[in-house]
Amino acid sequence: MNSSFSIVTPKWLQPTLLAGVILPLLLLLAACGDNPPTPPAQNTVIAASPTAFTPPVSPTVAVPPTKTIAPTPTTSSVASGPVKAKIGSEFKLKLKQVALIEPENLEVQFLEIREDSRCPVNVNCAWSGQLVIEVAVSRNKQPLGKYLLNSIEAYRNKDKPTFEKYNLALVKAEPGRVYENYGSSNSQIKPPPAEELTVSLAMNLVTPAIAPTIQSSLDQRSPLKYGQIAEFAAEGLSLKFDGLSEESRCPNSQYVACSHAGTATIRVLATKGKITTTLSLTIPGLTDDTTTKGSGKSLDSARATFEGYRVQLVSLEPQPDATTGKTALSAYTTTLLVIKI
């Protein structure tokens, strides 16, 4: 009887298991021996895997814009150097600046801004608004008056301030106003700073209608149209109605009530021999005849003295009318009274 035997290899000694379990274990033991790992060489840079970092997001806070107030012009911030100009050509002025118009010996100074209601340049308006400025005019250093100039075309052409043989007009002004923050609670219309405003003016020659000279006598009333002259032959004296400096009288109407009566001021060019002076005479509003008001101080402005004579503004017609609007200079008639003192 033949006998046979076989050797059974345990499962843990099988090659597959040996390769999959025993070999990694041996490698691990070898790595954990007594020899420490070799340190990196000097100056060797060990690259680390970058970690993605997202910075915290700050909450968005709506900060309301701060309103900007146009600075008040100071002496150092306004223009002071004079500019040269010519009759018939536009010239530009900044606040307080003076234009020298030669050879006429005229000076025009931009005194102040009275009103700026112009439509902002970045919106459309039903009305254009207006810019009103005050200027002072002199000739040979003698004041000819202060005038309000308006940027509205209709007003500018209807009655330009006229003196001697010249008139003056405000043609344009830059920069314009701007509407900021449209649609927000902080919206505002921002005017340009006063010292940055530049106005363009024009001085032109005019040919007024020739008014006949009238012969007058002392102690008699002398009615004069604009540009007309009253001669006092026996005195060697003449008076010319030279212009209107101001008209702010309350309209003479039952439908209008004013907080004050206002005034009107005319210029009278007085000449005796080689001496010529501009007289400024003012009549209170709603006054038809200053001679009926006595000699109170309230009428001192209606009188002026010149070379031994007293010239009094008796009346100025027409009175302002709320229905007809501004009166043309050529429509005025003044009445003067001259006495010897």
Contacts in CASP RR format, 6 or more apart in sequence:
PFRMAT RR
TARGET T0000
AUTHOR 0000-0000-0000
METHOD contacts of the structure
MODEL  1
MNSSFSIVTPKWLQPTLLAGVILPLLLLLAACGDNPPTPPAQNTVIAASP
TAFTPPVSPTVAVPPTKTIAPTPTTSSVASGPVKAKIGSEFKLKLKQVAL
IEPENLEVQFLEIREDSRCPVNVNCAWSGQLVIEVAVSRNKQPLGKYLLN
SIEAYRNKDKPTFEKYNLALVKAEPGRVYENYGSSNSQIKPPPAEELTVS
LAMNLVTPAIAPTIQSSLDQRSPLKYGQIAEFAAEGLSLKFDGLSEESRC
PNSQYVACSHAGTATIRVLATKGKITTTLSLTIPGLTDDTTTKGSGKSLD
SARATFEGYRVQLVSLEPQPDATTGKTALSAYTTTLLVIKI
11 17 0 8 1.000
12 21 0 8 1.000
40 46 0 8 1.000
64 185 0 8 1.000
64 186 0 8 1.000
65 180 0 8 1.000
65 181 0 8 1.000
65 184 0 8 1.000
65 186 0 8 1.000
67 186 0 8 1.000
67 188 0 8 1.000
68 180 0 8 1.000
68 190 0 8 1.000
70 190 0 8 1.000
70 191 0 8 1.000
70 192 0 8 1.000
70 193 0 8 1.000
70 194 0 8 1.000
71 77 0 8 1.000
71 193 0 8 1.000
71 194 0 8 1.000
71 195 0 8 1.000
72 194 0 8 1.000
73 95 0 8 1.000
73 96 0 8 1.000
73 193 0 8 1.000
73 194 0 8 1.000
73 195 0 8 1.000
77 195 0 8 1.000
78 94 0 8 1.000
78 95 0 8 1.000
78 96 0 8 1.000
78 97 0 8 1.000
78 194 0 8 1.000
78 195 0 8 1.000
79 93 0 8 1.000
79 94 0 8 1.000
79 95 0 8 1.000
79 96 0 8 1.000
79 97 0 8 1.000
79 195 0 8 1.000
80 96 0 8 1.000
80 97 0 8 1.000
81 97 0 8 1.000
81 98 0 8 1.000
82 97 0 8 1.000
82 98 0 8 1.000
82 99 0 8 1.000
82 100 0 8 1.000
83 91 0 8 1.000
83 92 0 8 1.000
83 93 0 8 1.000
83 97 0 8 1.000
83 98 0 8 1.000
83 99 0 8 1.000
83 100 0 8 1.000
84 99 0 8 1.000
84 100 0 8 1.000
84 102 0 8 1.000
85 91 0 8 1.000
85 99 0 8 1.000
85 100 0 8 1.000
85 101 0 8 1.000
85 108 0 8 1.000
85 203 0 8 1.000
86 101 0 8 1.000
86 102 0 8 1.000
87 101 0 8 1.000
87 104 0 8 1.000
87 166 0 8 1.000
87 203 0 8 1.000
87 204 0 8 1.000
87 205 0 8 1.000
88 202 0 8 1.000
88 203 0 8 1.000
88 204 0 8 1.000
88 205 0 8 1.000
89 202 0 8 1.000
90 171 0 8 1.000
90 200 0 8 1.000
90 201 0 8 1.000
90 202 0 8 1.000
91 99 0 8 1.000
91 101 0 8 1.000
91 200 0 8 1.000
91 201 0 8 1.000
91 202 0 8 1.000
91 203 0 8 1.000
92 198 0 8 1.000
92 199 0 8 1.000
92 200 0 8 1.000
92 201 0 8 1.000
93 99 0 8 1.000
93 108 0 8 1.000
93 109 0 8 1.000
93 110 0 8 1.000
93 198 0 8 1.000
93 199 0 8 1.000
93 201 0 8 1.000
94 110 0 8 1.000
94 195 0 8 1.000
94 197 0 8 1.000
94 198 0 8 1.000
94 199 0 8 1.000
95 110 0 8 1.000
95 112 0 8 1.000
95 113 0 8 1.000
95 194 0 8 1.000
95 195 0 8 1.000
95 197 0 8 1.000
96 109 0 8 1.000
96 110 0 8 1.000
96 111 0 8 1.000
97 109 0 8 1.000
97 110 0 8 1.000
98 107 0 8 1.000
98 108 0 8 1.000
98 109 0 8 1.000
99 107 0 8 1.000
99 108 0 8 1.000
99 109 0 8 1.000
99 201 0 8 1.000
100 106 0 8 1.000
100 107 0 8 1.000
101 107 0 8 1.000
101 108 0 8 1.000
101 203 0 8 1.000
104 139 0 8 1.000
104 166 0 8 1.000
105 139 0 8 1.000
105 140 0 8 1.000
106 137 0 8 1.000
106 138 0 8 1.000
106 139 0 8 1.000
106 166 0 8 1.000
106 203 0 8 1.000
107 137 0 8 1.000
107 138 0 8 1.000
107 139 0 8 1.000
107 141 0 8 1.000
108 135 0 8 1.000
108 136 0 8 1.000
108 137 0 8 1.000
108 168 0 8 1.000
108 201 0 8 1.000
108 203 0 8 1.000
109 135 0 8 1.000
109 136 0 8 1.000
110 133 0 8 1.000
110 135 0 8 1.000
110 199 0 8 1.000
111 133 0 8 1.000
111 134 0 8 1.000
111 135 0 8 1.000
111 136 0 8 1.000
111 146 0 8 1.000
112 133 0 8 1.000
112 134 0 8 1.000
113 131 0 8 1.000
113 132 0 8 1.000
113 133 0 8 1.000
113 194 0 8 1.000
113 197 0 8 1.000
114 132 0 8 1.000
114 133 0 8 1.000
114 134 0 8 1.000
114 148 0 8 1.000
115 130 0 8 1.000
115 131 0 8 1.000
115 132 0 8 1.000
116 131 0 8 1.000
116 132 0 8 1.000
116 177 0 8 1.000
116 191 0 8 1.000
117 129 0 8 1.000
117 130 0 8 1.000
117 131 0 8 1.000
118 128 0 8 1.000
118 129 0 8 1.000
118 130 0 8 1.000
118 131 0 8 1.000
118 151 0 8 1.000
118 173 0 8 1.000
118 176 0 8 1.000
118 177 0 8 1.000
119 125 0 8 1.000
119 127 0 8 1.000
119 128 0 8 1.000
119 129 0 8 1.000
119 177 0 8 1.000
120 176 0 8 1.000
120 177 0 8 1.000
120 178 0 8 1.000
120 179 0 8 1.000
120 189 0 8 1.000
121 175 0 8 1.000
121 176 0 8 1.000
121 177 0 8 1.000
121 178 0 8 1.000
122 178 0 8 1.000
122 179 0 8 1.000
123 179 0 8 1.000
123 182 0 8 1.000
128 152 0 8 1.000
129 152 0 8 1.000
130 150 0 8 1.000
130 151 0 8 1.000
130 152 0 8 1.000
130 155 0 8 1.000
131 150 0 8 1.000
131 151 0 8 1.000
131 170 0 8 1.000
131 173 0 8 1.000
131 199 0 8 1.000
132 148 0 8 1.000
132 149 0 8 1.000
132 150 0 8 1.000
132 151 0 8 1.000
133 148 0 8 1.000
133 149 0 8 1.000
133 170 0 8 1.000
133 173 0 8 1.000
133 199 0 8 1.000
134 146 0 8 1.000
134 147 0 8 1.000
134 148 0 8 1.000
134 149 0 8 1.000
135 146 0 8 1.000
135 147 0 8 1.000
135 149 0 8 1.000
135 168 0 8 1.000
135 201 0 8 1.000
136 143 0 8 1.000
136 145 0 8 1.000
136 146 0 8 1.000
136 147 0 8 1.000
137 143 0 8 1.000
137 144 0 8 1.000
137 145 0 8 1.000
137 146 0 8 1.000
137 147 0 8 1.000
137 161 0 8 1.000
137 163 0 8 1.000
137 168 0 8 1.000
138 144 0 8 1.000
138 145 0 8 1.000
139 164 0 8 1.000
142 277 0 8 1.000
142 278 0 8 1.000
143 278 0 8 1.000
144 163 0 8 1.000
144 164 0 8 1.000
144 267 0 8 1.000
144 278 0 8 1.000
145 163 0 8 1.000
145 245 0 8 1.000
145 267 0 8 1.000
145 280 0 8 1.000
146 245 0 8 1.000
146 246 0 8 1.000
147 161 0 8 1.000
147 168 0 8 1.000
147 245 0 8 1.000
148 161 0 8 1.000
149 156 0 8 1.000
149 161 0 8 1.000
149 168 0 8 1.000
149 169 0 8 1.000
149 170 0 8 1.000
149 201 0 8 1.000
150 156 0 8 1.000
150 170 0 8 1.000
151 170 0 8 1.000
151 172 0 8 1.000
151 173 0 8 1.000
155 326 0 8 1.000
156 169 0 8 1.000
156 170 0 8 1.000
156 171 0 8 1.000
157 169 0 8 1.000
158 326 0 8 1.000
158 328 0 8 1.000
159 326 0 8 1.000
159 327 0 8 1.000
159 328 0 8 1.000
159 329 0 8 1.000
160 167 0 8 1.000
160 168 0 8 1.000
160 169 0 8 1.000
161 167 0 8 1.000
161 168 0 8 1.000
162 168 0 8 1.000
162 206 0 8 1.000
162 208 0 8 1.000
162 243 0 8 1.000
162 329 0 8 1.000
163 242 0 8 1.000
163 243 0 8 1.000
163 267 0 8 1.000
164 242 0 8 1.000
165 205 0 8 1.000
165 206 0 8 1.000
165 207 0 8 1.000
165 208 0 8 1.000
166 203 0 8 1.000
166 204 0 8 1.000
166 205 0 8 1.000
166 206 0 8 1.000
167 203 0 8 1.000
167 204 0 8 1.000
167 206 0 8 1.000
168 201 0 8 1.000
168 202 0 8 1.000
168 203 0 8 1.000
169 201 0 8 1.000
169 202 0 8 1.000
169 204 0 8 1.000
170 199 0 8 1.000
170 200 0 8 1.000
170 201 0 8 1.000
171 200 0 8 1.000
171 201 0 8 1.000
171 202 0 8 1.000
172 199 0 8 1.000
172 200 0 8 1.000
173 197 0 8 1.000
173 198 0 8 1.000
173 199 0 8 1.000
173 200 0 8 1.000
174 197 0 8 1.000
174 198 0 8 1.000
174 200 0 8 1.000
175 192 0 8 1.000
175 196 0 8 1.000
175 197 0 8 1.000
176 191 0 8 1.000
176 192 0 8 1.000
177 189 0 8 1.000
177 190 0 8 1.000
177 191 0 8 1.000
177 192 0 8 1.000
178 189 0 8 1.000
178 190 0 8 1.000
179 187 0 8 1.000
179 188 0 8 1.000
179 189 0 8 1.000
179 190 0 8 1.000
180 187 0 8 1.000
180 188 0 8 1.000
180 189 0 8 1.000
180 190 0 8 1.000
181 187 0 8 1.000
181 188 0 8 1.000
208 226 0 8 1.000
208 227 0 8 1.000
208 330 0 8 1.000
209 330 0 8 1.000
211 225 0 8 1.000
211 226 0 8 1.000
211 227 0 8 1.000
211 228 0 8 1.000
211 229 0 8 1.000
212 228 0 8 1.000
213 228 0 8 1.000
213 229 0 8 1.000
213 230 0 8 1.000
213 231 0 8 1.000
214 222 0 8 1.000
214 224 0 8 1.000
214 228 0 8 1.000
214 229 0 8 1.000
214 230 0 8 1.000
214 231 0 8 1.000
215 230 0 8 1.000
215 231 0 8 1.000
215 233 0 8 1.000
216 222 0 8 1.000
216 230 0 8 1.000
216 231 0 8 1.000
216 232 0 8 1.000
216 239 0 8 1.000
216 338 0 8 1.000
217 232 0 8 1.000
217 234 0 8 1.000
218 232 0 8 1.000
218 234 0 8 1.000
218 235 0 8 1.000
218 309 0 8 1.000
218 338 0 8 1.000
218 339 0 8 1.000
218 340 0 8 1.000
219 337 0 8 1.000
219 338 0 8 1.000
219 339 0 8 1.000
220 337 0 8 1.000
221 314 0 8 1.000
221 335 0 8 1.000
221 336 0 8 1.000
221 337 0 8 1.000
222 230 0 8 1.000
222 239 0 8 1.000
222 335 0 8 1.000
222 336 0 8 1.000
222 337 0 8 1.000
222 338 0 8 1.000
223 333 0 8 1.000
223 334 0 8 1.000
223 335 0 8 1.000
224 230 0 8 1.000
224 239 0 8 1.000
224 240 0 8 1.000
224 241 0 8 1.000
224 333 0 8 1.000
224 334 0 8 1.000
224 335 0 8 1.000
224 336 0 8 1.000
225 241 0 8 1.000
225 330 0 8 1.000
225 332 0 8 1.000
225 333 0 8 1.000
226 241 0 8 1.000
226 243 0 8 1.000
226 244 0 8 1.000
226 329 0 8 1.000
226 330 0 8 1.000
226 332 0 8 1.000
227 240 0 8 1.000
227 241 0 8 1.000
227 242 0 8 1.000
227 243 0 8 1.000
228 240 0 8 1.000
228 241 0 8 1.000
229 238 0 8 1.000
229 239 0 8 1.000
229 240 0 8 1.000
230 238 0 8 1.000
230 239 0 8 1.000
230 240 0 8 1.000
230 336 0 8 1.000
231 237 0 8 1.000
231 238 0 8 1.000
232 238 0 8 1.000
232 239 0 8 1.000
232 338 0 8 1.000
235 272 0 8 1.000
235 309 0 8 1.000
235 340 0 8 1.000
236 272 0 8 1.000
236 273 0 8 1.000
237 270 0 8 1.000
237 271 0 8 1.000
237 272 0 8 1.000
237 307 0 8 1.000
237 309 0 8 1.000
237 338 0 8 1.000
238 270 0 8 1.000
238 271 0 8 1.000
238 272 0 8 1.000
239 268 0 8 1.000
239 269 0 8 1.000
239 270 0 8 1.000
239 271 0 8 1.000
239 311 0 8 1.000
239 336 0 8 1.000
239 338 0 8 1.000
240 268 0 8 1.000
240 269 0 8 1.000
240 270 0 8 1.000
240 271 0 8 1.000
241 266 0 8 1.000
241 268 0 8 1.000
241 332 0 8 1.000
241 334 0 8 1.000
242 266 0 8 1.000
242 267 0 8 1.000
242 268 0 8 1.000
242 269 0 8 1.000
242 278 0 8 1.000
243 266 0 8 1.000
243 267 0 8 1.000
243 329 0 8 1.000
244 264 0 8 1.000
244 265 0 8 1.000
244 266 0 8 1.000
244 267 0 8 1.000
244 329 0 8 1.000
244 332 0 8 1.000
245 265 0 8 1.000
245 266 0 8 1.000
245 267 0 8 1.000
245 280 0 8 1.000
246 263 0 8 1.000
246 264 0 8 1.000
246 265 0 8 1.000
246 282 0 8 1.000
247 264 0 8 1.000
247 320 0 8 1.000
247 326 0 8 1.000
247 327 0 8 1.000
248 262 0 8 1.000
248 263 0 8 1.000
248 264 0 8 1.000
249 261 0 8 1.000
249 262 0 8 1.000
249 263 0 8 1.000
249 264 0 8 1.000
249 283 0 8 1.000
249 284 0 8 1.000
249 285 0 8 1.000
249 286 0 8 1.000
249 319 0 8 1.000
249 320 0 8 1.000
250 256 0 8 1.000
250 258 0 8 1.000
250 260 0 8 1.000
250 261 0 8 1.000
250 262 0 8 1.000
250 285 0 8 1.000
250 286 0 8 1.000
250 320 0 8 1.000
251 258 0 8 1.000
251 319 0 8 1.000
251 320 0 8 1.000
251 321 0 8 1.000
251 322 0 8 1.000
252 286 0 8 1.000
252 319 0 8 1.000
252 320 0 8 1.000
252 321 0 8 1.000
253 321 0 8 1.000
253 322 0 8 1.000
253 323 0 8 1.000
255 322 0 8 1.000
256 322 0 8 1.000
261 284 0 8 1.000
261 285 0 8 1.000
261 286 0 8 1.000
261 287 0 8 1.000
262 284 0 8 1.000
262 285 0 8 1.000
263 282 0 8 1.000
263 283 0 8 1.000
263 284 0 8 1.000
263 285 0 8 1.000
263 301 0 8 1.000
264 282 0 8 1.000
264 283 0 8 1.000
264 285 0 8 1.000
264 316 0 8 1.000
265 280 0 8 1.000
265 281 0 8 1.000
265 282 0 8 1.000
265 283 0 8 1.000
266 280 0 8 1.000
266 281 0 8 1.000
266 283 0 8 1.000
266 313 0 8 1.000
266 316 0 8 1.000
266 332 0 8 1.000
266 334 0 8 1.000
267 278 0 8 1.000
267 279 0 8 1.000
267 280 0 8 1.000
267 281 0 8 1.000
268 278 0 8 1.000
268 279 0 8 1.000
268 280 0 8 1.000
268 281 0 8 1.000
268 304 0 8 1.000
268 311 0 8 1.000
268 313 0 8 1.000
268 336 0 8 1.000
269 276 0 8 1.000
269 277 0 8 1.000
269 278 0 8 1.000
269 279 0 8 1.000
270 276 0 8 1.000
270 277 0 8 1.000
270 278 0 8 1.000
270 279 0 8 1.000
270 306 0 8 1.000
270 307 0 8 1.000
270 311 0 8 1.000
272 306 0 8 1.000
272 307 0 8 1.000
275 307 0 8 1.000
277 306 0 8 1.000
279 304 0 8 1.000
279 306 0 8 1.000
279 311 0 8 1.000
280 304 0 8 1.000
281 301 0 8 1.000
281 302 0 8 1.000
281 303 0 8 1.000
281 304 0 8 1.000
281 311 0 8 1.000
281 312 0 8 1.000
281 313 0 8 1.000
282 301 0 8 1.000
282 302 0 8 1.000
282 313 0 8 1.000
283 290 0 8 1.000
283 302 0 8 1.000
283 313 0 8 1.000
283 315 0 8 1.000
283 316 0 8 1.000
284 290 0 8 1.000
284 298 0 8 1.000
284 299 0 8 1.000
284 302 0 8 1.000
285 319 0 8 1.000
286 319 0 8 1.000
287 293 0 8 1.000
287 315 0 8 1.000
288 315 0 8 1.000
289 314 0 8 1.000
289 315 0 8 1.000
290 299 0 8 1.000
290 302 0 8 1.000
290 312 0 8 1.000
290 313 0 8 1.000
290 314 0 8 1.000
290 315 0 8 1.000
291 312 0 8 1.000
291 314 0 8 1.000
291 337 0 8 1.000
293 299 0 8 1.000
302 312 0 8 1.000
302 313 0 8 1.000
303 310 0 8 1.000
303 311 0 8 1.000
303 312 0 8 1.000
303 313 0 8 1.000
304 310 0 8 1.000
304 311 0 8 1.000
305 311 0 8 1.000
305 341 0 8 1.000
308 340 0 8 1.000
308 341 0 8 1.000
309 338 0 8 1.000
309 339 0 8 1.000
309 340 0 8 1.000
309 341 0 8 1.000
310 338 0 8 1.000
310 339 0 8 1.000
310 340 0 8 1.000
310 341 0 8 1.000
311 336 0 8 1.000
311 337 0 8 1.000
311 338 0 8 1.000
312 336 0 8 1.000
312 337 0 8 1.000
312 338 0 8 1.000
312 339 0 8 1.000
313 334 0 8 1.000
313 335 0 8 1.000
313 336 0 8 1.000
314 335 0 8 1.000
314 336 0 8 1.000
314 337 0 8 1.000
315 334 0 8 1.000
315 335 0 8 1.000
316 332 0 8 1.000
316 333 0 8 1.000
316 334 0 8 1.000
316 335 0 8 1.000
317 332 0 8 1.000
317 333 0 8 1.000
317 334 0 8 1.000
318 327 0 8 1.000
318 331 0 8 1.000
318 332 0 8 1.000
320 327 0 8 1.000
321 327 0 8 1.000
END
